[in-house]
Amino acid sequence: MDRTGLPIARPGQVVGLLGGSFDPAHGGHVHITHAALKRFGLHRVWWLVSPGNPLKAHGPAPLGRRMAQAQRIMRHPRVVVTDIEARLGTRFTAQTIAALRAAYPGVRFVWLMGADNLAQFHLWEDWRRIASTVPIGVLARPGDRIAARTSPAATIYRRFMLSAQAVHGLGRRRAPAWAFVNLPLHPASSSAIRAGGGWD
């Protein structure tokens, strides 16, 4: 982090962005982050702990609490947990990506998401602008992979999907470009932890 509390990145680096409420962060997030670093050839991954999720009816736990939990569970020299969306004042992913590209000229960003998010990606604000701005790395998590692969976004952008042999260079591709990788599934989920009373 620099003295303003923002992550440090140099021109030419490829940085994966994993956004979400992290309410709470858990081993599944760590699992897909390690996989993303390796499979997509990323120099860094930033966890963007959001002030709130516009698609969720109820607000998450306080940001400070979610940040503290994320920092406890995600310990890797190439991963940064940040509240940069709160600092930038952005509400939607498209706004965040635009602000980051302006603030970090020469840095190549890759948006990371679980397969469950790909299934509803077409509901996101300005989702087509996201797809045309940065490459997207999709990591299979527990849930319906078929729903992700047959989703409106996957169908519309099918011809821009990279082969299994090309995914390591995802961050160097010109958008639109996306990759889907299957991982050994991790059972943890934030909703299950909350339902079980483990995040009261």
C-alpha positions in Angstrom: 0.0 0.0 0.0 1.1 3.6 -0.6 0.7 6.4 1.9 -2.9 7.1 0.7 -3.8 3.5 1.5 -4.1 2.4 -2.2 -2.5 -0.8 -3.5 0.8 -0.4 -5.4 1.1 -1.7 -9.0 3.6 -1.0 -11.7 3.0 -0.5 -15.4 3.2 -3.8 -17.2 1.9 -5.9 -14.3 -1.2 -8.0 -14.6 -3.5 -7.6 -11.6 -6.5 -9.8 -11.0 -9.5 -8.1 -9.3 -11.7 -10.2 -7.1 -14.7 -8.1 -6.0 -17.4 -8.9 -3.6 -19.0 -8.2 -0.2 -16.8 -10.9 1.5 -19.5 -11.3 4.1 -17.5 -13.1 5.5 -14.4 -14.0 3.6 -13.7 -17.8 3.8 -11.5 -20.6 2.5 -13.3 -20.7 -0.9 -12.2 -17.2 -1.7 -8.6 -18.1 -0.8 -8.9 -21.3 -2.9 -10.0 -19.4 -6.1 -7.4 -16.7 -5.5 -4.5 -19.1 -5.4 -5.9 -20.8 -8.5 -6.3 -17.5 -10.3 -2.7 -16.5 -9.6 -1.4 -19.7 -11.0 -3.8 -20.4 -13.9 -4.1 -16.9 -15.3 -0.5 -15.9 -14.9 -1.2 -12.9 -12.6 1.4 -10.8 -10.8 -1.0 -9.8 -8.1 -4.6 -10.2 -7.0 -6.5 -7.5 -5.2 -9.6 -8.4 -3.1 -12.0 -5.5 -3.5 -14.1 -5.6 -0.4 -17.1 -3.6 -1.5 -19.1 -1.1 0.7 -22.2 -3.1 -0.4 -23.7 -5.3 -3.2 -26.3 -3.6 -5.3 -27.8 -7.0 -6.2 -28.4 -8.0 -2.6 -31.5 -6.8 -0.7 -29.9 -6.7 2.7 -26.7 -4.8 3.6 -23.5 -6.7 4.6 -21.7 -6.5 7.9 -19.8 -3.2 8.5 -16.9 -2.7 6.1 -14.2 -2.6 8.8 -15.3 -6.0 10.2 -15.3 -7.6 6.7 -11.9 -6.1 5.9 -10.4 -7.4 9.2 -11.8 -10.9 8.5 -10.5 -10.9 4.9 -7.0 -9.8 6.1 -7.0 -12.6 8.7 -7.8 -15.3 6.2 -6.0 -14.2 3.1 -2.2 -14.2 3.7 -0.2 -14.2 0.6 2.6 -11.8 -0.5 1.0 -11.2 -3.9 -2.5 -10.6 -2.6 -3.8 -7.3 -1.3 -7.1 -6.9 0.6 -8.4 -3.4 -0.1 -11.4 -1.1 0.5 -10.5 0.8 -2.6 -14.1 1.1 -3.8 -15.0 3.0 -0.7 -12.0 5.2 -1.2 -12.8 5.8 -4.9 -16.5 6.3 -4.2 -17.6 3.8 -6.8 -20.8 1.7 -6.5 -20.7 -0.5 -9.6 -18.0 -2.7 -11.0 -17.9 -0.8 -14.3 -17.2 2.4 -12.4 -14.6 0.8 -10.3 -12.7 -0.6 -13.3 -12.8 2.7 -15.2 -11.5 4.5 -12.1 -8.7 1.9 -11.6 -7.6 2.1 -15.2 -7.4 5.9 -14.9 -5.5 5.7 -11.7 -3.0 3.0 -12.8 -2.0 3.7 -16.4 -0.1 0.8 -17.9 -1.4 -1.8 -15.4 -3.4 -4.6 -17.0 -6.4 -5.6 -15.0 -8.3 -8.9 -15.2 -11.8 -9.2 -13.6 -12.1 -12.4 -11.6 -15.4 -14.1 -10.7 -16.9 -17.4 -9.7 -19.0 -19.4 -12.1 -22.1 -18.5 -10.0 -21.5 -14.8 -10.9 -21.2 -15.5 -14.6 -24.7 -17.0 -14.5 -26.1 -13.6 -13.4 -23.5 -11.3 -15.1 -26.0 -10.0 -17.5 -27.9 -8.4 -14.6 -24.9 -6.2 -13.6 -24.9 -2.5 -14.3 -23.0 -1.9 -17.7 -21.9 -5.5 -17.9 -21.2 -5.2 -21.6 -18.8 -2.3 -20.9 -17.0 -4.5 -18.3 -16.6 -7.3 -20.9 -15.3 -4.9 -23.5 -12.9 -3.2 -21.2 -11.0 -6.0 -19.3 -10.4 -9.7 -19.8 -12.5 -11.9 -17.4 -11.3 -15.0 -15.6 -14.1 -17.3 -14.4 -13.4 -19.9 -11.8 -15.8 -22.8 -11.2 -17.1 -23.0 -7.7 -19.8 -25.0 -6.0 -23.1 -24.5 -7.9 -24.5 -25.0 -11.4 -21.7 -24.9 -14.0 -24.2 -25.5 -16.7 -26.1 -22.4 -15.8 -22.8 -20.4 -16.1 -21.8 -21.9 -19.4 -25.3 -21.3 -20.9 -25.9 -17.9 -19.4 -26.6 -14.9 -21.7 -23.1 -13.4 -21.2 -21.4 -16.7 -22.0 -23.6 -17.2 -25.0 -23.0 -13.7 -26.4 -19.3 -13.8 -25.8 -18.7 -17.4 -26.7 -16.4 -16.7 -29.6 -14.1 -14.7 -27.3 -13.6 -17.6 -24.9 -9.9 -18.8 -24.7 -8.9 -22.4 -25.1 -7.6 -24.2 -22.1 -4.1 -23.9 -23.5 -4.3 -20.1 -23.7 -5.7 -19.2 -20.3 -2.3 -18.5 -18.8 -2.0 -15.4 -21.0 -5.4 -14.0 -20.3 -4.2 -10.8 -18.9 -2.3 -10.0 -22.1 -5.4 -10.4 -24.2 -7.3 -7.5 -25.6 -10.9 -7.4 -24.3 -13.3 -8.9 -24.9 -11.6 -12.1 -23.8 -12.5 -14.6 -21.1 -11.5 -17.9 -19.7 -13.4 -20.6 -17.7 -11.4 -22.9 -15.6 -12.6 -25.9 -13.6 -11.2 -26.3 -10.1 -11.4 -28.9 -7.4 -14.5 -27.5 -5.6 -14.3 -25.9 -2.1 -17.4 -26.3 -0.1 -17.4 -23.0 1.9 -19.9 -20.3 1.1 -20.6 -17.0 2.8 -24.4 -17.5 2.9 -23.9 -20.9 4.5 -21.6 -19.5 7.2 -24.1 -16.7 7.9 -27.0 -19.2 8.0 -25.1 -21.4 10.4 -24.6 -18.5 12.8 -20.8 -18.4 12.2 -20.8 -14.7 11.3 -23.0 -13.1 14.0 
